[in-house]
Amino acid sequence: MERCMSPPISMAETSAVCTAASVIRNAKQPLLIIGKGAAYAHAEESIKKLVEQYKLPFLPTPMGKGVVPDNHPYCVGAARSRALQFADVIVLFGARLNWILHFGLPPRYQPDVKFIQVDICAEELGNNVKPAVTLLGNIHAVTKQLLEELDKTPWQYPPESKWWKTLREKMKSNEAASKELASKKSLPMNYYTVFYHVQEQLPRDCFVVSEGANTMDIGRTVLQNYLPRHRLDAGTFGTMGVGLGFAIAAAVVAKDRSPGQWIICVEGDSAFGFSGMEVETICRYNLPIILLVVNNNGIYQGFDTDTWKEMLKFQDATAVVPPMCLLPNSHYEQVMTAFGGKGYFVQTPEELQKSLRQSLADTNKPSLINIMIEPQATRKAQPFPAWIRRSVVATKHAAC
């Protein structure tokens, strides 16, 4: 069947574009946030030109990753909290001020930060925070309008500014902290060790699907995207259980339009539990999917086998096991082998590297790699109080 015709390309009001350009020029600490709306609009060419021509720092939202490659020198993803907290002008390209961006509110942002909102949906304009400027229209077309307006008077944001220096210093320190965590040799592994070794082997053109608690949050910061529309995760509503469905849909599209591309589906063990039996669908159609289940025996945190056994000495599991803890060392890989795919149970970096290498080499079968990590493993230290982080977690899981 032929698809519906594309809608007419809408453009922002000229006066609003002039105002937005003026606000950007006068910003002391500007930041672009590239959302999934920019990916939907196929705005990668115009947004990359805006970033590079005017030397502007940018931050992608999870599904905005790859519109401009994550390894671009102007990407400040490694200094995300610092960039959000101290920017004085933020341009939202199809990004919503929801829980993913902390609703645009202090203390994550300056109380007087100016938002410039670019969106094709009128109903999204002004949600949670009143923007300084709204640009209603197709994001690719509106970005071109901004480029034309900024081009009228030669200008670029100075790359030697104090703001750029602050961001680069924070990026450097955060990257060093993540690298230190990734280099730890202790077993069980932590999240950063796992993602470091996965990132080393991932094909640059693979589709990354991700859902989970820490698995998704930490994976966003470590697993890079180089192409637009190549990342799917729990998204706006933080809904668990969508990952395998997303992976199946992406695999069907990939087999049809870009044969040879892998779909890498990164799941927390709890997230996998929501729709794990979709493995049968994956095997039935022999889809090019590699499932990575990052298994910490729980939601956010769990217990090791010895602790589990000790608890059961006192009372029945229904009375003593916290509701966020799952059965230790569950062999999720056996769900894959039950339907004819390949399954791996890994506990060391060497086993992880070998199993991922074998999975990528075998184009004839889907695989599931069950990766055991430290049950109490968590993120590196965060700069905000625990109550703020808990409120975000509550919002995410209330939508499940």
Phi and psi in degrees as a GROMACS rama.xvg file:
@    title "Ramachandran Plot"
@    xaxis  label "Phi"
@    yaxis  label "Psi"
@TYPE xy
-74.0305  143.038  GLU-2
-78.3456  164.49  ARG-3
-62.8131  152.629  CYS-4
-64.6326  149.148  MET-5
-66.7022  145.782  SER-6
-69.3399  161.124  PRO-7
-58.9034  145.479  PRO-8
-82.0863  118.21  ILE-9
-98.2731  148.853  SER-10
-123.753  155.798  MET-11
-77.3035  160.128  ALA-12
-63.4163  137.416  GLU-13
-58.1846  -41.0305  THR-14
-64.6197  -37.4052  SER-15
-67.9578  -37.5043  ALA-16
-63.1836  -42.543  VAL-17
-61.4805  -43.6091  CYS-18
-63.7678  -44.3434  THR-19
-61.6154  -43.546  ALA-20
-61.1689  -39.5698  ALA-21
-65.7307  -41.8834  SER-22
-63.5866  -41.2373  VAL-23
-63.5909  -44.6215  ILE-24
-59.5447  -37.2299  ARG-25
-89.7732  1.60815  ASN-26
-69.9935  138.598  ALA-27
-88.8827  -33.8988  LYS-28
-137.955  73.8113  GLN-29
-79.6952  158.939  PRO-30
-151.917  132.399  LEU-31
-98.9701  134.443  LEU-32
-114.753  118.831  ILE-33
-100.008  112.801  ILE-34
-99.924  179.971  GLY-35
-67.4921  -22.3632  LYS-36
-60.5983  -33.4918  GLY-37
-67.995  -35.7761  ALA-38
-67.8074  -44.8052  ALA-39
-59.5222  -35.409  TYR-40
-81.4909  -1.03538  ALA-41
53.2835  46.5935  HIS-42
-94.7197  14.6579  ALA-43
-60.1089  -38.6751  GLU-44
-64.9632  -48.7952  GLU-45
-70.8351  -38.4805  SER-46
-70.1902  -39.5277  ILE-47
-61.7509  -39.3239  LYS-48
-63.948  -41.5136  LYS-49
-62.1115  -44.8851  LEU-50
-60.6362  -49.7504  VAL-51
-76.4446  -37.3435  GLU-52
-70.2664  -32.6613  GLN-53
-112.585  8.27395  TYR-54
56.8096  44.8309  LYS-55
-98.0407  134.95  LEU-56
-70.271  143.283  PRO-57
-135.229  156.276  PHE-58
-133.106  123.157  LEU-59
-87.6993  144.92  PRO-60
-77.999  169.039  THR-61
-51.2837  -48.6836  PRO-62
-92.9515  5.09329  MET-63
-92.7709  -3.45224  GLY-64
-63.0332  135.64  LYS-65
97.7852  -17.0497  GLY-66
-57.2975  -47.0489  VAL-67
-116.447  131.254  VAL-68
-53.0566  143.233  PRO-69
-62.2101  -24.2415  ASP-70
-91.2415  12.2084  ASN-71
-66.5832  140.634  HIS-72
-62.1844  -18.5548  PRO-73
-97.495  4.71825  TYR-74
-79.7355  126.44  CYS-75
-113.094  31.4433  VAL-76
-57.0914  -32.3659  GLY-77
-73.7859  -9.24965  ALA-78
-123.61  38.3295  ALA-79
-55.0575  -52.7713  ARG-80
-62.031  -42.7271  SER-81
-64.4884  -42.0588  ARG-82
-63.2555  -44.9407  ALA-83
-67.0571  -40.7363  LEU-84
-70.6499  -30.5645  GLN-85
-117.784  0.702092  PHE-86
-65.1455  142.572  ALA-87
-102.389  -19.8067  ASP-88
-136.457  125.712  VAL-89
-124.365  125.471  ILE-90
-101.53  119.741  VAL-91
-97.3474  110.936  LEU-92
-97.6079  88.4087  PHE-93
66.7992  28.2766  GLY-94
-112.579  136.823  ALA-95
-96.8786  142.89  ARG-96
-86.1911  66.8148  LEU-97
-107.286  -157.809  ASN-98
-61.0566  -30.0121  TRP-99
-63.0357  -34.8747  ILE-100
-109.971  25.7714  LEU-101
57.9369  29.3218  HIS-102
61.9097  12.0672  PHE-103
70.4509  17.6568  GLY-104
-109.978  155.2  LEU-105
-62.8671  154.077  PRO-106
-87.5187  4.39341  PRO-107
-69.7095  -22.0954  ARG-108
-130.565  162.343  TYR-109
-68.212  141.332  GLN-110
-59.5033  -29.2749  PRO-111
-106.067  19.3168  ASP-112
-61.7522  141.422  VAL-113
-100.208  122.641  LYS-114
-98.944  133.648  PHE-115
-110.708  115.884  ILE-116
-106.048  119.888  GLN-117
-110.002  116.905  VAL-118
-156.563  149.264  ASP-119
-87.3123  -14.0937  ILE-120
-101.877  113.38  CYS-121
-60.886  -33.2971  ALA-122
-69.4006  -14.2802  GLU-123
-86.58  -16.1142  GLU-124
-71.4952  125.769  LEU-125
84.111  8.8286  GLY-126
-68.6636  129.309  ASN-127
73.6368  -43.396  ASN-128
-135.02  139.342  VAL-129
-79.5031  118.331  LYS-130
-72.5174  154.402  PRO-131
-71.2622  -36.1026  ALA-132
-142.353  139.873  VAL-133
-118.24  134.114  THR-134
-121.152  99.0276  LEU-135
-89.9874  118.184  LEU-136
163.325  178.917  GLY-137
-62.405  127.425  ASN-138
-63.5356  -38.926  ILE-139
-62.5511  -45.3829  HIS-140
-67.1668  -41.4596  ALA-141
-67.3962  -37.4816  VAL-142
-63.3519  -38.8198  THR-143
-61.8202  -39.4749  LYS-144
-61.695  -41.8192  GLN-145
-62.6762  -42.0125  LEU-146
-60.4775  -44.289  LEU-147
-62.5768  -40.4475  GLU-148
-69.6169  -43.2778  GLU-149
-68.3799  -27.9104  LEU-150
-69.5763  -18.1418  ASP-151
-63.418  -31.7829  LYS-152
-129.622  114.385  THR-153
-52.0981  129.592  PRO-154
-162.902  150.253  TRP-155
-155.067  151.975  GLN-156
-73.7698  127.915  TYR-157
-63.4139  118.87  PRO-158
-67.3959  -13.6396  PRO-159
-97.9531  12.8191  GLU-160
-64.703  162.722  SER-161
-63.0218  -35.9688  LYS-162
-62.2744  -47.1966  TRP-163
-62.5574  -39.4079  TRP-164
-62.8998  -43.2212  LYS-165
-61.4242  -45.7201  THR-166
-65.1815  -42.9712  LEU-167
-65.8327  -39.6023  ARG-168
-62.9961  -42.4194  GLU-169
-68.5122  -39.4018  LYS-170
-59.8044  -44.0281  MET-171
-62.9348  -43.9106  LYS-172
-69.6482  -39.5558  SER-173
-67.4955  -40.6183  ASN-174
-64.3026  -37.0913  GLU-175
-65.9348  -40.0563  ALA-176
-65.6455  -42.5092  ALA-177
-65.3082  -39.5044  SER-178
-64.7334  -38.3849  LYS-179
-63.6706  -43.0941  GLU-180
-64.4888  -40.0852  LEU-181
-66.9467  -28.0464  ALA-182
-85.8904  -3.40886  SER-183
-62.6224  135.877  LYS-184
-95.2546  -7.51358  LYS-185
-66.961  152.07  SER-186
-119.559  146.072  LEU-187
-62.9179  162.456  PRO-188
-70.2682  162.828  MET-189
-104.718  175.034  ASN-190
-58.2471  -43.3075  TYR-191
-68.3174  -37.1508  TYR-192
-61.0441  -45.9356  THR-193
-59.7734  -52.1862  VAL-194
-69.0858  -31.0062  PHE-195
-60.999  -46.8381  TYR-196
-71.9531  -32.0821  HIS-197
-66.959  -47.0485  VAL-198
-58.4914  -35.0659  GLN-199
-58.5083  -33.0722  GLU-200
-105.089  -11.8976  GLN-201
-65.0011  134.479  LEU-202
-63.1582  142.875  PRO-203
-66.1175  -23.4354  ARG-204
-101.42  12.8821  ASP-205
-74.4699  156.379  CYS-206
-90.9222  132.586  PHE-207
-109.409  121.568  VAL-208
-112.248  136.218  VAL-209
-147.465  140.344  SER-210
-154.035  156.054  GLU-211
145.205  -170.948  GLY-212
-93.9369  -98.4935  ALA-213
-61.5335  -32.7182  ASN-214
-57.3402  -46.5541  THR-215
-73.0813  -44.058  MET-216
-64.1998  -45.6025  ASP-217
-73.971  -37.9554  ILE-218
-58.9502  -33.055  GLY-219
-60.8679  -33.7556  ARG-220
-85.2547  -22.2675  THR-221
-106.011  -43.9074  VAL-222
-80.1582  117.685  LEU-223
-93.6765  152.27  GLN-224
-119.138  138.106  ASN-225
-113.94  -10.2078  TYR-226
-128.641  146.319  LEU-227
-71.5947  154.964  PRO-228
60.0331  33.0971  ARG-229
-119.944  18.3453  HIS-230
-140.238  132.496  ARG-231
-130.986  132.415  LEU-232
-143.818  -166.258  ASP-233
-60.8399  -22.4278  ALA-234
68.3153  -156.409  GLY-235
-52.0347  -42.7771  THR-236
-95.529  0.0599896  PHE-237
61.2271  30.7019  GLY-238
-81.9798  124.406  THR-239
-83.6502  147.392  MET-240
106.043  -4.23716  GLY-241
-88.762  -14.9064  VAL-242
-59.3114  -49.2955  GLY-243
-70.3995  -34.8011  LEU-244
-63.4031  -43.3869  GLY-245
-59.4426  -44.5714  PHE-246
-63.3096  -41.6256  ALA-247
-63.5709  -46.0272  ILE-248
-61.5242  -44.1357  ALA-249
-62.9353  -38.6549  ALA-250
-66.9273  -38.6683  ALA-251
-63.9786  -42.617  VAL-252
-64.7569  -44.2646  VAL-253
-63.0792  -43.1966  ALA-254
-61.0529  -34.1727  LYS-255
-80.4457  -42.9164  ASP-256
-105.573  -27.2392  ARG-257
-144.29  70.4559  SER-258
-55.019  140.99  PRO-259
100.967  -14.5133  GLY-260
-81.9789  138.718  GLN-261
-92.6879  148.675  TRP-262
-107.236  119.307  ILE-263
-103.611  111.299  ILE-264
-104.129  109.037  CYS-265
-100.838  115.029  VAL-266
-121.826  139.972  GLU-267
-73.0286  160.619  GLY-268
-65.6123  -36.0629  ASP-269
-68.5217  -43.9215  SER-270
-60.1697  -40.4071  ALA-271
-61.0419  -35.3815  PHE-272
-62.4773  -25.3629  GLY-273
-67.5045  -34.3637  PHE-274
-143.875  30.0549  SER-275
-60.1677  -27.9043  GLY-276
-72.7367  -5.50227  MET-277
-65.9481  -9.80291  GLU-278
-55.0808  -34.6636  VAL-279
-60.8612  -42.7755  GLU-280
-62.4973  -42.3755  THR-281
-60.0644  -43.6709  ILE-282
-74.5967  -35.2695  CYS-283
-59.8135  -39.6951  ARG-284
-100.823  4.43883  TYR-285
50.5939  57.8042  ASN-286
-86.8701  148.502  LEU-287
-77.5607  67.8242  PRO-288
-122.798  133.345  ILE-289
-114.742  117.992  ILE-290
-93.1955  127.721  LEU-291
-112.793  111.364  LEU-292
-100.18  109.987  VAL-293
-87.6618  107.144  VAL-294
-108.227  106.597  ASN-295
-112.823  19.0074  ASN-296
65.2182  23.3331  ASN-297
179.993  -178.307  GLY-298
-96.9699  113.753  ILE-299
71.5801  -57.283  TYR-300
-147.965  152.456  GLN-301
-136.54  -160.003  GLY-302
-124.517  153.269  PHE-303
-79.142  173.516  ASP-304
-61.3507  -42.0275  THR-305
-63.98  -43.8877  ASP-306
-63.718  -40.2968  THR-307
-58.6614  -47.9013  TRP-308
-63.1668  -39.0984  LYS-309
-62.709  -41.4555  GLU-310
-60.7415  -41.3862  MET-311
-70.6007  -11.8954  LEU-312
-71.6585  -23.5627  LYS-313
-92.6258  -42.5834  PHE-314
-154.493  173.359  GLN-315
-64.4599  150.808  ASP-316
-55.2046  -35.5913  ALA-317
-63.3798  -20.3573  THR-318
-98.8627  -29.7231  ALA-319
-112.949  -19.0363  VAL-320
-84.9332  123.112  VAL-321
-58.9454  145.663  PRO-322
-63.8917  -18.3483  PRO-323
-91.5599  2.56903  MET-324
-98.1479  140.091  CYS-325
-114.106  166.721  LEU-326
-58.9239  126.586  LEU-327
-64.5382  146.464  PRO-328
54.8372  38.785  ASN-329
-66.2402  136.101  SER-330
-93.6293  74.5574  HIS-331
-63.7935  -24.917  TYR-332
-62.8906  -23.3554  GLU-333
-72.0153  -20.2187  GLN-334
-65.065  -39.8595  VAL-335
-68.1713  -46.1887  MET-336
-67.8912  -25.523  THR-337
-61.0863  -27.2412  ALA-338
-106.967  9.09535  PHE-339
100.627  -0.931809  GLY-340
-83.4965  -173.715  GLY-341
-103.579  137.622  LYS-342
-126.276  143.056  GLY-343
-134.505  135.721  TYR-344
-110.546  113.142  PHE-345
-122.926  144.853  VAL-346
-130.153  -9.51256  GLN-347
-129.098  159.25  THR-348
-57.5342  -38.1904  PRO-349
-64.1712  -42.8611  GLU-350
-65.684  -37.5433  GLU-351
-63.8876  -47.4345  LEU-352
-59.8492  -45.0736  GLN-353
-65.7139  -45.9534  LYS-354
-66.5794  -38.2804  SER-355
-69.1014  -38.6096  LEU-356
-62.1204  -44.3476  ARG-357
-65.5466  -39.4078  GLN-358
-65.0448  -42.1041  SER-359
-68.7692  -30.2559  LEU-360
-77.2095  -27.6894  ALA-361
-92.5176  97.0891  ASP-362
-84.49  1.70144  THR-363
-97.0295  -11.7288  ASN-364
-142.405  142.251  LYS-365
-72.8334  159.495  PRO-366
-134.827  156.401  SER-367
-131.208  124.685  LEU-368
-110.267  113.895  ILE-369
-92.0425  108.782  ASN-370
-105.607  110.594  ILE-371
-81.5059  128.908  MET-372
-126.706  172.491  ILE-373
-58.7952  121.619  GLU-374
-57.6911  -28.5819  PRO-375
-98.4643  10.9238  GLN-376
-63.6398  146.581  ALA-377
-148.836  -171.286  THR-378
-76.0215  163.71  ARG-379
-67.8917  162.696  LYS-380
-53.1565  135.585  ALA-381
-101.819  150.584  GLN-382
-81.9935  -2.58142  PRO-383
-116.016  155.533  PHE-384
-58.8106  156.437  PRO-385
-61.4411  -32.0226  ALA-386
-66.3218  -31.3373  TRP-387
-69.5085  -44.4328  ILE-388
-64.0468  -39.264  ARG-389
-64.2246  -36.684  ARG-390
-65.8218  -35.9253  SER-391
-67.8273  -43.373  VAL-392
-60.4049  -44.5456  VAL-393
-62.0676  -40.74  ALA-394
-63.0141  -43.59  THR-395
-63.0161  -45.5235  LYS-396
-84.8239  -17.4481  HIS-397
-65.3296  -25.9302  ALA-398
-81.8806  -10.6592  ALA-399
